[in-house]
Amino acid sequence: GKRKRLSTSVMYDSDESEDSDILVRKVSAKRRCIIDDDESSDKTCPTENVSTNRKQKVLAKLKELARQSASRRSCSSANCEDSNSESEIEEEPLCQLPLTPSEGSETDSDSMKDFIVDNDDDDDDNTEHVKSENQPHQKQPNPSNMSRCDHYVHFKRIVKAFLINAIDDTFLSSLYDGTRQKKYARDMLLSLHYLDDRFIQPRLENLICRSRWKDRYKERVDCYPDVRISLKNTKNMSCQACEMKRCCKFNVLLSGRLYNSKTLEVDDFMSDDKQVLKVGVVCANRTRVYHNLKHFKYKLYMGCSSVAELDDVEDEPVKDTVERLFSHLEESGWIQERYNNLEDYMEDADNFQEEK
């Protein structure tokens, strides 16, 4: 009876050979290893980690059972490894299946008790572990959240922010420096970043990296918010944009005041300065596409400022004034028209041909 009990508690290791005294002694050695583990976990069997595995997640207990059965076999002598291999291959698929009270023998359930502990803390630990795995994904800002909001909703937020700044010229700067932290302000700042980082800047970089423009010409186009491109007399010369020999027949007239790209505050230094450059046809077209996107936000703000300046209602709270002006612009189709212009500019940039 003793031999039978010992053999079944070691996952049927002796099922393949019935009458070997050596195997009995080996099984007894295994059993002593298990008994020692119950009494002093890491002293006589350092490879046994039952006490540690009991703290593992409930969902992983069956897999831990398979590993522990392999760990038990390692307690036996090296001569027993070959005979154990067949048993291990045969028994592992069964270890991976969930056992119910109607499945397996009483000795199977006794063996399972070594690894599965009825401890409510395990469920709590498992729940906390799952939460800890999911929590970073919930807390980390997901860039795709920006695209979940309709593009036109972002655009309308920007128009409203520009209307506020047209009345209170410190509003945009307070958004960027973090002074305003209310939800509406954070949403407006998000939309401003969306316009710059998703719509405009990637296309500007693409236009530049595919061109032969010199840095000096790009800086001039960046600094002047107004441009006029006109057809003039053809002249074979070095294009003043790319400095390549070209048939140049376009004049690019750059003018306007320098401004801050975020707060849109203008700088009156050399406000009447103008630049005239002669360029080829490809650089002229690229200048038009690049300039339209580069200065779109500023032009949109100037349009909002003009609407606010023409408003003759006095002694009205800023919030009420902004809501009234915004409703008028939306109902008249002004906002939709500007948004359509932005889409056209982006499409022009996306479809611009490579330099030839």
Summary of the structure (lengths in Angstrom):
residues: 356
radius of gyration: 38.0
end to end distance: 92.4
largest distance: 112.2
contacts: 935
relative contact order: 0.08
helix: 61%
strand: 9%
